[in-house]
Amino acid sequence: MSRTAVAAFFLTLFILGKAAFAAPCDDRILGFNTYEDYDDKMQPDPGVTVFEVEEFSPNSAFEGLLVKGDGSEKLQLSFRKKKTSADARAEAFSLEKSEHKKGYYQAVKFDSRKVFGGTDENYFVMRILKNGHAVCEDEPKEIFPGD
């Protein structure tokens, strides 16, 4: 490999940063919504729907986020104007044990309406961080405006 190619490789690493080679998160980050149904005796029967996050829209918002791990990680959401642009801002959330799905931890103090409300960015990226380094990073997901 030529010196120019090696220099270009390391320059690319420097520009892209720590998350350049982070694996995709796949099912390690999930969204959830809770609901209340009634059993046969008409008693409240709380439930939860867990799903893969594909986008954000106020009309189909998720109530919270679940992260598969050991609880020592942080969940980071970063926001971008364009799919391939640099992060404009980021928010990180600590995790606590969740009763919604075994082996998953819930993002603490996550409120999708506050996190996404009033944003002028068009995309968001979800990352799991451990000791300040990206363990995994999802592809940018689109933010749709509300009605």
Secondary structure as the mmCIF struct_conf table of DSSP 4:
data_model
#
loop_
_struct_conf.conf_type_id
_struct_conf.id
_struct_conf.beg_label_comp_id
_struct_conf.beg_label_asym_id
_struct_conf.beg_label_seq_id
_struct_conf.end_label_comp_id
_struct_conf.end_label_asym_id
_struct_conf.end_label_seq_id
HELX_RH_AL_P HELX_RH_AL_P1 ARG A 3 LEU A 16
HELX_RH_3T_P HELX_RH_3T_P1 LYS A 18 PHE A 21
HELX_LH_PP_P HELX_LH_PP_P1 ALA A 22 ALA A 22
STRN STRN1 ALA A 23 ALA A 23
HELX_LH_PP_P HELX_LH_PP_P2 PRO A 24 PRO A 24
HELX_RH_3T_P HELX_RH_3T_P2 ASP A 26 ARG A 28
STRN STRN2 ILE A 29 TYR A 38
TURN_TY1_P TURN_TY1_P1 ASP A 40 LYS A 41
BEND BEND1 MET A 42 MET A 42
STRN STRN3 PRO A 44 GLU A 52
STRN STRN4 PHE A 56 PHE A 56
HELX_RH_3T_P HELX_RH_3T_P3 PRO A 58 SER A 60
BEND BEND2 GLU A 63 GLU A 63
STRN STRN5 GLY A 64 LYS A 68
BEND BEND3 GLY A 69 GLY A 69
BEND BEND4 GLY A 71 GLY A 71
STRN STRN6 LYS A 74 ARG A 80
BEND BEND5 LYS A 81 LYS A 82
TURN_TY1_P TURN_TY1_P2 LYS A 83 THR A 84
BEND BEND6 SER A 85 SER A 85
HELX_LH_PP_P HELX_LH_PP_P3 ALA A 86 ASP A 87
BEND BEND7 ALA A 88 ALA A 88
STRN STRN7 ARG A 89 LYS A 97
BEND BEND8 GLU A 99 LYS A 101
TURN_TY1_P TURN_TY1_P3 LYS A 102 GLY A 103
STRN STRN8 TYR A 104 ALA A 107
TURN_TY1_P TURN_TY1_P4 VAL A 108 LYS A 109
HELX_RH_AL_P HELX_RH_AL_P2 SER A 112 PHE A 116
TURN_TY1_P TURN_TY1_P5 GLY A 117 GLY A 118
BEND BEND9 ASN A 122 ASN A 122
STRN STRN9 TYR A 123 LYS A 130
TURN_TY1_P TURN_TY1_P6 ASN A 131 GLY A 132
STRN STRN10 HIS A 133 GLU A 137
HELX_LH_PP_P HELX_LH_PP_P4 ASP A 138 PRO A 140
STRN STRN11 LYS A 141 GLU A 142
STRN STRN12 ILE A 143 ILE A 143
#
